[in-house]
Amino acid sequence: MLEKYENFPLDICAALKYNMVVKTKKKMGRPPIPAGERLGEPITVRVTKAERAALEAEAKRLGVSLSALLMLPWRERRKKRN
């Protein structure tokens, strides 16, 4: 298919080959999360280095992310109310 472009300057040939490879490559990775399930509202909390280290250690001990650790108390209280 690229034979008709053999007499073109090298940079054009390289660009054409690159575009053909990029356009034919399959998408990889995780499928997108549905709009209603996305968590996209960040909350910034300032802590000291020592507090962060303690929080990260606790999260690692429990096997959860730092965000999940910080959300645990709120989510547990919310479950008790319902």
Contacts in CASP RR format, 6 or more apart in sequence:
PFRMAT RR
TARGET T0000
AUTHOR 0000-0000-0000
METHOD contacts of the structure
MODEL  1
MLEKYENFPLDICAALKYNMVVKTKKKMGRPPIPAGERLGEPITVRVTKA
ERAALEAEAKRLGVSLSALLMLPWRERRKKRN
1 20 0 8 1.000
2 13 0 8 1.000
2 16 0 8 1.000
2 17 0 8 1.000
2 20 0 8 1.000
5 12 0 8 1.000
5 13 0 8 1.000
5 16 0 8 1.000
6 13 0 8 1.000
8 16 0 8 1.000
45 70 0 8 1.000
47 55 0 8 1.000
55 66 0 8 1.000
55 69 0 8 1.000
55 70 0 8 1.000
56 66 0 8 1.000
58 69 0 8 1.000
59 65 0 8 1.000
59 66 0 8 1.000
59 68 0 8 1.000
59 69 0 8 1.000
62 69 0 8 1.000
64 72 0 8 1.000
END
